[in-house]
Amino acid sequence: MLRHAHWWQHRWVRYGALITLLALSGLVILALVREQTGTQGFLVGLGLAVFPVPLLVAAFRWLDRVEPGPWRNLLFAFAWGACAAALIAIVANSFATRWIATATADPAGADTLGSTVIAPVVEESAKAAAVLLVFLFRRRDFTGIVDGVVIAGITATGFAFTENILYLGTAFGTDQLTGDSGIASVTAATFFVRIIMSPFAHPLFTVLTGIGFGIAALSGDRQRVRRVLLPLTGLLLAMAMHALWNGSSVLGEWGFFAVYGAFMVPAFAVLTWLVVWTRQRELGTVREELPAYAAAGWLTPAEPYALGSMRARRLARDYARRHLGKPAAREVAHYEAYATSLAFLRHRGRLGRAGADFVVRERELLNELWRRKDIARPALDHAARMTAPPVPVAAPPWPVYGVYGQGYGLGYGHGYPAGEQPYPQPYPYALPQSQTQAQPQPGYAGYGYSPYPNHPYNS
């Protein structure tokens, strides 16, 4: 007899509780910031703090273009950083600093200790909670380093947004009392340091935590120690970098610029290179894994190349938009995302890191591709032709028909038109032996069969 789920196990109950928690946190943080800055200071801080947000969000979305995550994850991450994490930081930092000042009777020392030790630990832990929640409850959307970087970066962007409102609003209130204005004002100096010089500071710290979770996502289920230690290591590195950045303020003006130039900028450059390199590796994975499904008939031979190129993907969406409209372009974008997820799933399976739902997930992704093939295939084939490198071909001494002879020269003749092929069948060409060893069998449809020789589903 089936047992009904308890009321608190329903999805809408969990979503409602989460939205309520974030909304209440937002209202409380709004009241606290407005109390410290005043209404006018809050409005000025809000207007100035919003400047870097679109740029940072766009940068992280660009990194996530290979396998775009759902918007609900990004909205949750930003809301958590701007509301829940900021509230935790304000309350915990204030309480700890006051307790230390009372215990040591040294308010100045308590402020220094609070900014260099307590704040990095509290703030990075609060931001890391968002990454942990997505890692645990949205595991299908969290498959690698880029996903960890994006979630961590968006969370930190939200946190920095709220913190900048507080700092800029307080600076404006100070200028109101002293009568300063213009470039010499505290507001201008705060804007220059926090918005112009270091808008990437908080994302840079938390990205280290995201990288730790991302590497853990690439680990197998049996590597439990690694899956725990890597996120903790990333979190500790984030705290250390945050502490160094906050500690530079006590070193004087030149100490701040020394830390900024000698450490922060190089660290930002190295992490940017690492993330972009990882993004290119993901495109390489798409090109390497999808030919197996092209051999089984699920994709045309040109699709793995087109799906492994961001330029070709964009051309495919543009082609669909020009000929069929915006809904078709969205379908092509969904097709590209599902195909990328399929490539990553196969890659994890080939490395022995696929979960117990490998076959079910593979079937779901293949079905999503098959539903959109009539719209996506012409666009991707067009993009593949437009981006394929030129190949010099000598004219044969005998007459030929068509651009590629009988249509088998470059593989474009193998794509079957819409409606002519009711079910995937193998293509009539032979792959090299190195590619055929782990390919799906003829007529493979992805149901209940794994293309890996040692997968438990084949035993």
DRENDO-1510 file (C-alpha; in Angstrom, 1 decimal, always signed):
<recs>
REC; n; res; u; v; w
REC; 1; MET; +0.0; +0.0; +0.0 .
REC; 2; LEU; +1.4; +3.4; -1.0 .
REC; 3; ARG; +1.9; +5.9; +1.7 .
REC; 4; HIS; +1.0; +9.5; +1.0 .
REC; 5; ALA; +3.7; +12.2; +1.4 .
REC; 6; HIS; +3.4; +14.4; +4.4 .
REC; 7; TRP; +2.3; +18.0; +3.8 .
REC; 8; TRP; +5.8; +19.4; +4.5 .
REC; 9; GLN; +7.3; +17.1; +1.8 .
REC; 10; HIS; +5.3; +18.8; -1.1 .
REC; 11; ARG; +7.4; +20.9; -3.4 .
REC; 12; TRP; +5.1; +23.9; -3.1 .
REC; 13; VAL; +5.5; +23.9; +0.7 .
REC; 14; ARG; +9.3; +23.9; +0.4 .
REC; 15; TYR; +9.2; +26.6; -2.2 .
REC; 16; GLY; +6.8; +28.7; -0.1 .
REC; 17; ALA; +8.9; +28.3; +3.0 .
REC; 18; LEU; +12.1; +29.4; +1.1 .
REC; 19; ILE; +10.4; +32.4; -0.5 .
REC; 20; THR; +8.9; +33.4; +2.8 .
REC; 21; LEU; +12.3; +33.1; +4.5 .
REC; 22; LEU; +14.1; +35.2; +1.8 .
REC; 23; ALA; +11.2; +37.8; +1.8 .
REC; 24; LEU; +11.4; +38.2; +5.6 .
REC; 25; SER; +15.2; +38.5; +5.5 .
REC; 26; GLY; +14.9; +41.1; +2.8 .
REC; 27; LEU; +12.4; +43.2; +4.9 .
REC; 28; VAL; +14.6; +43.0; +8.0 .
REC; 29; ILE; +17.8; +43.9; +6.2 .
REC; 30; LEU; +16.0; +46.8; +4.5 .
REC; 31; ALA; +14.9; +48.1; +7.8 .
REC; 32; LEU; +18.4; +47.7; +9.4 .
REC; 33; VAL; +20.2; +49.4; +6.5 .
REC; 34; ARG; +17.6; +52.2; +6.4 .
REC; 35; GLU; +18.0; +52.7; +10.1 .
REC; 36; GLN; +21.8; +53.1; +9.8 .
REC; 37; THR; +21.8; +55.3; +6.7 .
REC; 38; GLY; +18.6; +57.2; +6.8 .
REC; 39; THR; +16.0; +57.3; +4.0 .
REC; 40; GLN; +18.0; +59.7; +1.8 .
REC; 41; GLY; +21.3; +57.9; +2.4 .
REC; 42; PHE; +19.6; +54.6; +1.6 .
REC; 43; LEU; +18.3; +55.9; -1.7 .
REC; 44; VAL; +21.7; +57.3; -2.7 .
REC; 45; GLY; +23.4; +54.1; -1.7 .
REC; 46; LEU; +20.9; +52.0; -3.6 .
REC; 47; GLY; +21.3; +54.1; -6.7 .
REC; 48; LEU; +25.1; +53.9; -6.6 .
REC; 49; ALA; +25.4; +50.2; -5.5 .
REC; 50; VAL; +23.4; +49.0; -8.5 .
REC; 51; PHE; +26.0; +50.0; -11.0 .
REC; 52; PRO; +28.2; +46.9; -11.0 .
REC; 53; VAL; +25.4; +44.4; -10.6 .
REC; 54; PRO; +24.4; +44.0; -14.3 .
REC; 55; LEU; +28.0; +43.8; -15.4 .
REC; 56; LEU; +28.8; +41.1; -12.9 .
REC; 57; VAL; +25.6; +39.1; -13.6 .
REC; 58; ALA; +26.3; +39.3; -17.3 .
REC; 59; ALA; +29.9; +38.1; -16.8 .
REC; 60; PHE; +28.7; +35.0; -14.9 .
REC; 61; ARG; +26.0; +34.3; -17.3 .
REC; 62; TRP; +28.6; +34.4; -20.1 .
REC; 63; LEU; +30.6; +31.8; -18.3 .
REC; 64; ASP; +27.5; +29.7; -18.0 .
REC; 65; ARG; +26.6; +29.8; -21.7 .
REC; 66; VAL; +27.9; +26.3; -22.5 .
REC; 67; GLU; +25.4; +24.6; -20.2 .
REC; 68; PRO; +23.1; +27.4; -18.9 .
REC; 69; GLY; +21.6; +26.8; -15.5 .
REC; 70; PRO; +18.0; +27.6; -14.8 .
REC; 71; TRP; +17.2; +31.2; -13.9 .
REC; 72; ARG; +15.5; +30.1; -10.6 .
REC; 73; ASN; +18.9; +28.9; -9.3 .
REC; 74; LEU; +20.5; +32.3; -10.1 .
REC; 75; LEU; +17.6; +34.2; -8.6 .
REC; 76; PHE; +17.8; +32.1; -5.4 .
REC; 77; ALA; +21.6; +32.7; -5.2 .
REC; 78; PHE; +21.3; +36.5; -5.6 .
REC; 79; ALA; +18.4; +36.7; -3.2 .
REC; 80; TRP; +20.2; +34.6; -0.6 .
REC; 81; GLY; +23.3; +36.8; -0.9 .
REC; 82; ALA; +21.4; +40.1; -0.8 .
REC; 83; CYS; +19.0; +39.1; +1.9 .
REC; 84; ALA; +19.8; +36.1; +4.1 .
REC; 85; ALA; +23.6; +36.2; +4.0 .
REC; 86; ALA; +23.7; +40.0; +4.4 .
REC; 87; LEU; +21.3; +39.7; +7.4 .
REC; 88; ILE; +23.4; +36.9; +9.0 .
REC; 89; ALA; +26.5; +39.0; +8.5 .
REC; 90; ILE; +25.2; +42.2; +10.0 .
REC; 91; VAL; +23.7; +40.5; +13.0 .
REC; 92; ALA; +26.6; +38.2; +13.7 .
REC; 93; ASN; +29.4; +40.7; +13.1 .
REC; 94; SER; +27.7; +43.4; +15.3 .
REC; 95; PHE; +27.1; +40.9; +18.1 .
REC; 96; ALA; +30.6; +39.5; +18.0 .
REC; 97; THR; +32.3; +42.9; +17.8 .
REC; 98; ARG; +30.3; +44.3; +20.7 .
REC; 99; TRP; +31.0; +41.2; +22.8 .
REC; 100; ILE; +34.8; +41.5; +22.1 .
REC; 101; ALA; +34.7; +45.2; +22.9 .
REC; 102; THR; +33.0; +44.5; +26.2 .
REC; 103; ALA; +35.2; +41.7; +27.2 .
REC; 104; THR; +38.5; +43.4; +26.3 .
REC; 105; ALA; +37.5; +47.0; +27.0 .
REC; 106; ASP; +39.2; +47.9; +23.7 .
REC; 107; PRO; +36.7; +49.1; +21.1 .
REC; 108; ALA; +39.4; +49.9; +18.5 .
REC; 109; GLY; +41.0; +46.5; +18.8 .
REC; 110; ALA; +37.5; +44.9; +18.7 .
REC; 111; ASP; +36.8; +46.7; +15.4 .
REC; 112; THR; +40.1; +45.5; +13.9 .
REC; 113; LEU; +39.6; +41.9; +15.1 .
REC; 114; GLY; +36.0; +42.0; +13.8 .
REC; 115; SER; +36.9; +43.1; +10.3 .
REC; 116; THR; +40.0; +40.9; +9.9 .
REC; 117; VAL; +38.8; +37.7; +11.6 .
REC; 118; ILE; +35.1; +37.6; +12.4 .
REC; 119; ALA; +33.7; +39.2; +9.3 .
REC; 120; PRO; +35.6; +36.9; +6.8 .
REC; 121; VAL; +34.5; +33.7; +8.7 .
REC; 122; VAL; +30.8; +34.8; +9.1 .
REC; 123; GLU; +30.3; +36.3; +5.7 .
REC; 124; GLU; +32.0; +33.6; +3.7 .
REC; 125; SER; +30.1; +30.9; +5.6 .
REC; 126; ALA; +26.8; +32.7; +5.0 .
REC; 127; LYS; +27.5; +33.0; +1.3 .
REC; 128; ALA; +28.7; +29.4; +1.1 .
REC; 129; ALA; +25.3; +28.2; +2.4 .
REC; 130; ALA; +23.7; +29.1; -0.9 .
REC; 131; VAL; +26.2; +27.1; -2.8 .
REC; 132; LEU; +25.7; +24.2; -0.5 .
REC; 133; LEU; +21.9; +24.3; -0.9 .
REC; 134; VAL; +22.1; +24.3; -4.7 .
REC; 135; PHE; +24.7; +21.5; -4.6 .
REC; 136; LEU; +22.4; +19.3; -2.4 .
REC; 137; PHE; +19.0; +20.1; -3.8 .
REC; 138; ARG; +19.7; +21.0; -7.4 .
REC; 139; ARG; +22.3; +18.3; -8.1 .
REC; 140; ARG; +21.4; +17.9; -11.8 .
REC; 141; ASP; +22.1; +21.6; -12.4 .
REC; 142; PHE; +25.5; +21.4; -10.5 .
REC; 143; THR; +27.8; +19.3; -12.6 .
REC; 144; GLY; +31.2; +21.0; -12.5 .
REC; 145; ILE; +33.5; +23.9; -11.7 .
REC; 146; VAL; +31.7; +26.4; -13.9 .
REC; 147; ASP; +28.4; +25.8; -12.1 .
REC; 148; GLY; +30.1; +26.3; -8.8 .
REC; 149; VAL; +31.7; +29.5; -9.9 .
REC; 150; VAL; +28.5; +30.9; -11.3 .
REC; 151; ILE; +26.4; +30.1; -8.2 .
REC; 152; ALA; +29.1; +31.4; -5.9 .
REC; 153; GLY; +29.7; +34.5; -7.9 .
REC; 154; ILE; +26.0; +35.4; -8.2 .
REC; 155; THR; +25.5; +34.9; -4.4 .
REC; 156; ALA; +28.5; +37.2; -3.7 .
REC; 157; THR; +27.2; +39.8; -6.2 .
REC; 158; GLY; +23.9; +39.9; -4.2 .
REC; 159; PHE; +25.8; +40.2; -0.9 .
REC; 160; ALA; +28.1; +42.9; -2.2 .
REC; 161; PHE; +25.1; +44.8; -3.5 .
REC; 162; THR; +23.5; +45.1; +0.0 .
REC; 163; GLU; +26.8; +45.8; +1.6 .
REC; 164; ASN; +27.5; +48.6; -0.8 .
REC; 165; ILE; +24.2; +50.2; -0.1 .
REC; 166; LEU; +25.2; +50.3; +3.6 .
REC; 167; TYR; +28.7; +51.7; +3.0 .
REC; 168; LEU; +27.7; +54.2; +0.4 .
REC; 169; GLY; +24.6; +55.3; +2.4 .
REC; 170; THR; +26.7; +55.8; +5.5 .
REC; 171; ALA; +29.3; +57.7; +3.6 .
REC; 172; PHE; +26.6; +60.0; +2.2 .
REC; 173; GLY; +25.3; +60.6; +5.8 .
REC; 174; THR; +28.8; +61.5; +6.9 .
REC; 175; ASP; +29.1; +64.0; +4.0 .
REC; 176; GLN; +25.8; +65.5; +5.0 .
REC; 177; LEU; +27.1; +66.2; +8.5 .
REC; 178; THR; +30.5; +67.6; +7.4 .
REC; 179; GLY; +29.2; +69.5; +4.3 .
REC; 180; ASP; +31.7; +67.8; +1.9 .
REC; 181; SER; +30.7; +67.2; -1.7 .
REC; 182; GLY; +32.2; +66.4; -5.0 .
REC; 183; ILE; +35.4; +64.5; -5.6 .
REC; 184; ALA; +36.7; +65.3; -2.1 .
REC; 185; SER; +33.7; +63.7; -0.4 .
REC; 186; VAL; +33.6; +60.4; +1.5 .
REC; 187; THR; +30.9; +59.2; -0.8 .
REC; 188; ALA; +33.1; +59.7; -3.9 .
REC; 189; ALA; +36.0; +57.9; -2.2 .
REC; 190; THR; +33.8; +55.0; -1.1 .
REC; 191; PHE; +32.3; +54.7; -4.6 .
REC; 192; PHE; +35.8; +54.7; -6.2 .
REC; 193; VAL; +37.2; +52.0; -3.9 .
REC; 194; ARG; +34.1; +49.7; -3.8 .
REC; 195; ILE; +32.5; +50.2; -7.2 .
REC; 196; ILE; +35.3; +51.2; -9.5 .
REC; 197; MET; +38.4; +49.5; -8.1 .
REC; 198; SER; +37.0; +46.3; -6.5 .
REC; 199; PRO; +33.5; +45.3; -7.6 .
REC; 200; PHE; +34.9; +41.8; -8.1 .
REC; 201; ALA; +36.2; +41.5; -4.5 .
REC; 202; HIS; +33.3; +39.5; -2.9 .
REC; 203; PRO; +32.8; +37.4; -6.0 .
REC; 204; LEU; +36.5; +36.6; -6.1 .
REC; 205; PHE; +36.5; +35.3; -2.5 .
REC; 206; THR; +33.3; +33.2; -2.8 .
REC; 207; VAL; +34.3; +31.8; -6.2 .
REC; 208; LEU; +37.0; +29.8; -4.3 .
REC; 209; THR; +34.3; +28.1; -2.4 .
REC; 210; GLY; +32.4; +27.5; -5.6 .
REC; 211; ILE; +35.5; +25.9; -7.2 .
REC; 212; GLY; +35.7; +23.5; -4.2 .
REC; 213; PHE; +32.1; +22.5; -4.7 .
REC; 214; GLY; +32.6; +22.2; -8.4 .
REC; 215; ILE; +35.5; +19.8; -8.1 .
REC; 216; ALA; +33.5; +17.8; -5.6 .
REC; 217; ALA; +30.7; +17.6; -8.1 .
REC; 218; LEU; +33.1; +16.0; -10.5 .
REC; 219; SER; +34.1; +13.3; -8.0 .
REC; 220; GLY; +32.5; +9.9; -7.8 .
REC; 221; ASP; +29.9; +9.0; -5.2 .
REC; 222; ARG; +32.4; +6.7; -3.4 .
REC; 223; GLN; +34.9; +9.5; -2.9 .
REC; 224; ARG; +33.1; +10.8; +0.1 .
REC; 225; VAL; +36.2; +12.2; +1.9 .
REC; 226; ARG; +37.1; +14.2; -1.2 .
REC; 227; ARG; +33.6; +15.5; -1.6 .
REC; 228; VAL; +33.7; +16.9; +1.9 .
REC; 229; LEU; +37.3; +18.2; +2.1 .
REC; 230; LEU; +37.3; +20.0; -1.2 .
REC; 231; PRO; +34.4; +22.4; -0.4 .
REC; 232; LEU; +35.9; +23.0; +3.1 .
REC; 233; THR; +39.3; +23.8; +1.5 .
REC; 234; GLY; +37.7; +26.2; -0.9 .
REC; 235; LEU; +35.8; +27.9; +2.0 .
REC; 236; LEU; +39.0; +28.2; +4.1 .
REC; 237; LEU; +40.8; +29.8; +1.1 .
REC; 238; ALA; +37.9; +32.2; +0.6 .
REC; 239; MET; +38.1; +33.2; +4.3 .
REC; 240; ALA; +41.9; +33.7; +4.1 .
REC; 241; MET; +41.7; +35.9; +1.0 .
REC; 242; HIS; +38.8; +37.9; +2.6 .
REC; 243; ALA; +40.8; +38.4; +5.8 .
REC; 244; LEU; +43.9; +39.6; +3.8 .
REC; 245; TRP; +41.7; +42.0; +1.9 .
REC; 246; ASN; +40.1; +43.4; +5.0 .
REC; 247; GLY; +43.4; +43.5; +6.9 .
REC; 248; SER; +45.0; +45.7; +4.2 .
REC; 249; SER; +42.9; +48.6; +5.5 .
REC; 250; VAL; +44.9; +48.6; +8.8 .
REC; 251; LEU; +48.1; +48.8; +6.9 .
REC; 252; GLY; +47.5; +52.3; +5.8 .
REC; 253; GLU; +46.8; +53.8; +2.4 .
REC; 254; TRP; +49.9; +52.3; +0.7 .
REC; 255; GLY; +49.3; +48.9; +2.4 .
REC; 256; PHE; +45.8; +48.8; +0.8 .
REC; 257; PHE; +47.2; +49.5; -2.7 .
REC; 258; ALA; +50.1; +47.1; -2.2 .
REC; 259; VAL; +47.7; +44.2; -1.4 .
REC; 260; TYR; +45.4; +45.3; -4.2 .
REC; 261; GLY; +48.2; +45.3; -6.9 .
REC; 262; ALA; +50.4; +42.5; -5.6 .
REC; 263; PHE; +47.7; +40.0; -4.7 .
REC; 264; MET; +44.1; +40.8; -5.6 .
REC; 265; VAL; +44.6; +41.7; -9.3 .
REC; 266; PRO; +46.9; +38.7; -10.0 .
REC; 267; ALA; +44.5; +36.4; -8.1 .
REC; 268; PHE; +41.6; +37.8; -10.2 .
REC; 269; ALA; +43.5; +37.2; -13.4 .
REC; 270; VAL; +44.5; +33.6; -12.5 .
REC; 271; LEU; +40.9; +32.7; -11.5 .
REC; 272; THR; +39.5; +34.3; -14.6 .
REC; 273; TRP; +41.9; +32.3; -16.8 .
REC; 274; LEU; +41.1; +29.1; -14.9 .
REC; 275; VAL; +37.3; +29.6; -15.4 .
REC; 276; VAL; +37.7; +30.5; -19.1 .
REC; 277; TRP; +39.9; +27.5; -19.6 .
REC; 278; THR; +37.4; +25.2; -17.9 .
REC; 279; ARG; +34.7; +26.6; -20.2 .
REC; 280; GLN; +36.8; +25.7; -23.2 .
REC; 281; ARG; +37.3; +22.2; -21.8 .
REC; 282; GLU; +33.5; +21.8; -21.5 .
REC; 283; LEU; +33.2; +22.6; -25.2 .
REC; 284; GLY; +35.8; +20.0; -25.9 .
REC; 285; THR; +33.8; +17.5; -23.9 .
REC; 286; VAL; +30.8; +18.2; -26.1 .
REC; 287; ARG; +32.8; +17.6; -29.3 .
REC; 288; GLU; +34.3; +14.4; -27.9 .
REC; 289; GLU; +31.1; +12.7; -26.4 .
REC; 290; LEU; +28.3; +13.6; -28.8 .
REC; 291; PRO; +29.6; +11.7; -31.9 .
REC; 292; ALA; +28.5; +8.5; -30.1 .
REC; 293; TYR; +24.9; +9.6; -30.4 .
REC; 294; ALA; +25.5; +10.8; -33.9 .
REC; 295; ALA; +26.6; +7.2; -34.8 .
REC; 296; ALA; +23.4; +5.8; -33.3 .
REC; 297; GLY; +21.2; +8.3; -35.3 .
REC; 298; TRP; +20.2; +10.6; -32.5 .
REC; 299; LEU; +22.2; +13.5; -34.0 .
REC; 300; THR; +23.4; +14.4; -37.5 .
REC; 301; PRO; +27.1; +14.1; -38.1 .
REC; 302; ALA; +27.5; +17.9; -38.2 .
REC; 303; GLU; +25.8; +18.5; -34.8 .
REC; 304; PRO; +28.7; +17.6; -32.5 .
REC; 305; TYR; +30.9; +20.1; -34.2 .
REC; 306; ALA; +28.3; +22.8; -34.1 .
REC; 307; LEU; +27.3; +22.2; -30.5 .
REC; 308; GLY; +31.0; +22.3; -29.5 .
REC; 309; SER; +31.4; +25.9; -30.8 .
REC; 310; MET; +29.8; +28.9; -29.2 .
REC; 311; ARG; +29.9; +30.8; -32.5 .
REC; 312; ALA; +28.1; +28.0; -34.3 .
REC; 313; ARG; +25.5; +27.9; -31.5 .
REC; 314; ARG; +24.8; +31.6; -31.9 .
REC; 315; LEU; +24.6; +31.3; -35.6 .
REC; 316; ALA; +22.1; +28.4; -35.2 .
REC; 317; ARG; +19.9; +30.5; -32.9 .
REC; 318; ASP; +20.1; +33.5; -35.3 .
REC; 319; TYR; +19.2; +31.2; -38.3 .
REC; 320; ALA; +16.1; +29.9; -36.4 .
REC; 321; ARG; +15.1; +33.4; -35.4 .
REC; 322; ARG; +15.3; +34.8; -38.9 .
REC; 323; HIS; +13.4; +31.9; -40.6 .
REC; 324; LEU; +10.9; +30.7; -37.9 .
REC; 325; GLY; +10.8; +33.5; -35.2 .
REC; 326; LYS; +11.8; +33.9; -31.6 .
REC; 327; PRO; +10.0; +30.7; -30.3 .
REC; 328; ALA; +12.1; +28.6; -32.7 .
REC; 329; ALA; +15.3; +30.3; -31.5 .
REC; 330; ARG; +14.3; +29.4; -27.9 .
REC; 331; GLU; +13.8; +25.8; -28.9 .
REC; 332; VAL; +17.2; +25.7; -30.5 .
REC; 333; ALA; +18.7; +27.1; -27.3 .
REC; 334; HIS; +16.9; +24.4; -25.3 .
REC; 335; TYR; +18.2; +21.8; -27.8 .
REC; 336; GLU; +21.8; +23.1; -27.3 .
REC; 337; ALA; +21.4; +23.0; -23.5 .
REC; 338; TYR; +20.0; +19.4; -23.5 .
REC; 339; ALA; +22.7; +18.2; -25.9 .
REC; 340; THR; +25.4; +19.7; -23.6 .
REC; 341; SER; +23.9; +18.0; -20.6 .
REC; 342; LEU; +23.9; +14.7; -22.5 .
REC; 343; ALA; +27.5; +15.1; -23.3 .
REC; 344; PHE; +28.5; +15.8; -19.7 .
REC; 345; LEU; +26.3; +12.9; -18.5 .
REC; 346; ARG; +28.1; +10.5; -20.9 .
REC; 347; HIS; +31.5; +11.9; -19.9 .
REC; 348; ARG; +30.7; +11.2; -16.2 .
REC; 349; GLY; +29.5; +7.7; -17.1 .
REC; 350; ARG; +32.6; +7.0; -19.1 .
REC; 351; LEU; +34.7; +8.0; -16.1 .
REC; 352; GLY; +32.6; +5.8; -13.7 .
REC; 353; ARG; +31.1; +8.9; -12.0 .
REC; 354; ALA; +27.5; +8.6; -13.2 .
REC; 355; GLY; +24.8; +8.3; -10.6 .
REC; 356; ALA; +22.2; +5.5; -10.2 .
REC; 357; ASP; +19.8; +7.5; -12.4 .
REC; 358; PHE; +22.1; +7.4; -15.4 .
REC; 359; VAL; +19.8; +5.5; -17.8 .
REC; 360; VAL; +16.7; +7.5; -16.8 .
REC; 361; ARG; +18.5; +10.8; -17.2 .
REC; 362; GLU; +19.9; +9.8; -20.5 .
REC; 363; ARG; +16.5; +8.8; -21.8 .
REC; 364; GLU; +15.0; +12.1; -20.6 .
REC; 365; LEU; +17.7; +14.1; -22.4 .
REC; 366; LEU; +17.4; +12.1; -25.6 .
REC; 367; ASN; +13.6; +12.5; -25.7 .
REC; 368; GLU; +14.0; +16.2; -25.2 .
REC; 369; LEU; +16.4; +16.3; -28.2 .
REC; 370; TRP; +14.1; +14.2; -30.4 .
REC; 371; ARG; +11.1; +16.4; -29.7 .
REC; 372; ARG; +13.0; +19.5; -31.0 .
REC; 373; LYS; +15.0; +17.9; -33.9 .
REC; 374; ASP; +12.8; +19.2; -36.7 .
REC; 375; ILE; +13.5; +22.8; -35.7 .
REC; 376; ALA; +17.1; +22.5; -34.4 .
REC; 377; ARG; +18.8; +20.2; -37.0 .
REC; 378; PRO; +18.4; +22.6; -40.0 .
REC; 379; ALA; +19.7; +25.5; -37.9 .
REC; 380; LEU; +22.7; +23.5; -36.5 .
REC; 381; ASP; +23.6; +22.1; -39.9 .
REC; 382; HIS; +23.6; +25.6; -41.3 .
REC; 383; ALA; +25.8; +26.8; -38.5 .
REC; 384; ALA; +28.2; +23.9; -39.1 .
REC; 385; ARG; +28.5; +24.8; -42.7 .
REC; 386; MET; +29.1; +28.4; -41.9 .
REC; 387; THR; +31.8; +27.8; -39.3 .
REC; 388; ALA; +33.5; +24.7; -40.9 .
REC; 389; PRO; +37.2; +25.4; -41.8 .
REC; 390; PRO; +37.8; +25.6; -45.6 .
REC; 391; VAL; +39.3; +22.4; -47.0 .
REC; 392; PRO; +41.1; +22.6; -50.3 .
REC; 393; VAL; +39.8; +19.9; -52.7 .
REC; 394; ALA; +41.4; +19.2; -56.0 .
REC; 395; ALA; +39.1; +18.7; -59.0 .
REC; 396; PRO; +38.8; +15.0; -59.9 .
REC; 397; PRO; +39.5; +14.1; -63.5 .
REC; 398; TRP; +36.0; +12.5; -63.9 .
REC; 399; PRO; +32.6; +14.1; -63.8 .
REC; 400; VAL; +30.8; +14.3; -60.4 .
REC; 401; TYR; +27.3; +15.3; -59.4 .
REC; 402; GLY; +26.5; +17.7; -56.7 .
REC; 403; VAL; +28.8; +19.7; -54.4 .
REC; 404; TYR; +30.2; +16.7; -52.6 .
REC; 405; GLY; +29.7; +14.0; -55.3 .
REC; 406; GLN; +27.0; +11.6; -54.0 .
REC; 407; GLY; +26.6; +13.5; -50.8 .
REC; 408; TYR; +28.9; +11.4; -48.6 .
REC; 409; GLY; +32.0; +13.6; -48.7 .
REC; 410; LEU; +31.7; +15.7; -45.5 .
REC; 411; GLY; +28.7; +14.0; -43.9 .
REC; 412; TYR; +26.1; +16.7; -44.5 .
REC; 413; GLY; +24.2; +14.4; -46.8 .
REC; 414; HIS; +23.5; +12.0; -43.9 .
REC; 415; GLY; +21.0; +14.3; -42.0 .
REC; 416; TYR; +17.5; +13.0; -42.7 .
REC; 417; PRO; +14.8; +15.6; -43.4 .
REC; 418; ALA; +12.0; +16.2; -40.9 .
REC; 419; GLY; +9.4; +13.5; -40.9 .
REC; 420; GLU; +11.4; +10.9; -43.0 .
REC; 421; GLN; +13.1; +9.1; -40.2 .
REC; 422; PRO; +10.7; +7.9; -37.5 .
REC; 423; TYR; +13.3; +6.4; -35.2 .
REC; 424; PRO; +17.1; +6.6; -34.8 .
REC; 425; GLN; +19.1; +4.2; -37.0 .
REC; 426; PRO; +22.8; +3.9; -37.4 .
REC; 427; TYR; +24.4; +6.1; -40.1 .
REC; 428; PRO; +25.8; +4.2; -43.2 .
REC; 429; TYR; +29.4; +5.0; -42.6 .
REC; 430; ALA; +32.1; +3.4; -40.5 .
REC; 431; LEU; +33.8; +5.1; -37.6 .
REC; 432; PRO; +37.4; +4.4; -36.5 .
REC; 433; GLN; +37.9; +1.5; -34.2 .
REC; 434; SER; +38.8; +3.8; -31.3 .
REC; 435; GLN; +35.4; +5.5; -31.5 .
REC; 436; THR; +33.3; +2.4; -32.0 .
REC; 437; GLN; +34.4; +0.5; -29.0 .
REC; 438; ALA; +32.1; +2.4; -26.6 .
REC; 439; GLN; +29.4; +3.4; -29.0 .
REC; 440; PRO; +25.7; +2.5; -28.7 .
REC; 441; GLN; +24.7; -0.7; -30.5 .
REC; 442; PRO; +22.8; -0.4; -33.8 .
REC; 443; GLY; +19.3; +0.7; -33.2 .
REC; 444; TYR; +20.2; +1.9; -29.6 .
REC; 445; ALA; +17.4; +4.1; -28.3 .
REC; 446; GLY; +18.9; +4.9; -24.9 .
REC; 447; TYR; +16.3; +2.9; -22.9 .
REC; 448; GLY; +17.7; +0.6; -20.3 .
REC; 449; TYR; +21.1; +0.3; -21.9 .
REC; 450; SER; +24.3; +2.0; -21.0 .
REC; 451; PRO; +26.9; +2.6; -23.7 .
REC; 452; TYR; +29.7; +1.8; -21.3 .
REC; 453; PRO; +31.0; -1.8; -21.2 .
REC; 454; ASN; +31.5; -2.0; -17.5 .
REC; 455; HIS; +28.4; -0.1; -16.4 .
REC; 456; PRO; +26.3; -1.9; -13.8 .
REC; 457; TYR; +23.2; -1.7; -15.9 .
REC; 458; ASN; +24.8; -4.0; -18.5 .
REC; 459; SER; +25.7; -6.7; -15.9 .
</recs>
